[in-house]
Amino acid sequence: MTITTRATRATRSAPALALAAILATALALQGVARAQIGADPARFVEALGVDAERVADDGFVTEDGVRVELERRGGALYAVRGVADLDSEGVVGVATVVAAATGLGDGILAPVAEFLRSRAPEIVGAGPVVVGVERFRLSLEVRGAAEPFELTFGLALAEIAEAAFPTSAHALGPVDAAVTVREFSDFQCPFCKRFAEGVMPALEEVLLARGDVRFEYHHFPLQSIHANAFRAAEASECAAAAAPDDTMAFWRFHDALFETQAAWSGLADPDAYFVGLADGVEVDPDEVERCLAGGEMHAVVERAYDAAVALQLRGTPTVFVEGYRIEDFTEIAAYLEAIELVEAFSGE
């Protein structure tokens, strides 16, 4: 399981980074359970042990005095927000809400409570602090002139808006698919090779076969660690341009690049090798050579790279189902769970 944490503010605060580390440790020890977010809100209420008769449409107050607001989408729980006094009861109450909403239970309750007890005063008046842990985003804002301080919090799944994603020229599946899977990839990345050869066939068999899923490829060549990745991406675009009526030309070249990754990764000048690959996948090698020599696809790849950076992506492959990042891209179950989530939020 991959654990990633990110604390965001104009400047990253020590308390936010401390909470990120605490939550990451808890996740590593506990594992990711099934979250209440994305499920029937009644299940979350039940997990908290709140009497259903005390629940209004917009939320409820827990036994610990935490005022909880439920945000729904398509009948599913989309986000949990709340306000509490940071006294002894409020600290436990907020930690209990976070533990229930994430599905992590006791594995995360005590660390969150301890953080709120000892470190939250350090961010009084500092504005919202957002901590990204695994697939959740936890927002904390502490106010007040004296103890007990007041905490406003929000918990939701980390999500990227549809409009923020760049368009892709290379996709498999129907244009009007209900669900889009996006991969941001680097041809020289060994984990991307693993995705292409070990995961992609399963995605085609399980997801694309459904008829309502689309898969998009996006370039994200990490030049700082992979010297030939950018040029390989250019070559793939040249291969696609050399066969404008052959929609699978890009994909054949894509497969060939990953199959031969070890052969071209260390070359001082890989262009001749890429031209040879084109010939082997039924793409005009002369056109690919001319395209590479003229730098015709440099701007295309550069725009793709810049778009990935704008999304604050940090590694490859990074895979999304709609706006939700897949933490373990090797597990088909993770994609199916994300699709269930998308369907729940849309009311399907």
Secondary structure as UniProt FT lines:
FT   STRAND          5..8
FT   HELIX           14..30
FT   TURN            37..38
FT   HELIX           41..48
FT   HELIX           52..54
FT   TURN            57..58
FT   STRAND          59..61
FT   TURN            63..64
FT   STRAND          67..73
FT   TURN            74..75
FT   STRAND          76..85
FT   HELIX           88..102
FT   HELIX           106..118
FT   HELIX           120..123
FT   STRAND          129..133
FT   TURN            134..135
FT   STRAND          136..143
FT   STRAND          150..157
FT   HELIX           162..164
FT   STRAND          170..172
FT   TURN            175..176
FT   STRAND          179..185
FT   TURN            187..188
FT   HELIX           190..194
FT   HELIX           195..199
FT   HELIX           200..206
FT   HELIX           208..210
FT   STRAND          213..219
FT   TURN            223..225
FT   TURN            227..228
FT   HELIX           229..242
FT   TURN            244..245
FT   TURN            247..248
FT   HELIX           249..259
FT   HELIX           261..264
FT   TURN            265..266
FT   HELIX           271..280
FT   TURN            281..282
FT   HELIX           285..293
FT   TURN            294..297
FT   HELIX           298..310
FT   TURN            311..312
FT   STRAND          318..321
FT   TURN            322..323
FT   STRAND          324..325
FT   TURN            329..330
FT   HELIX           332..346
//
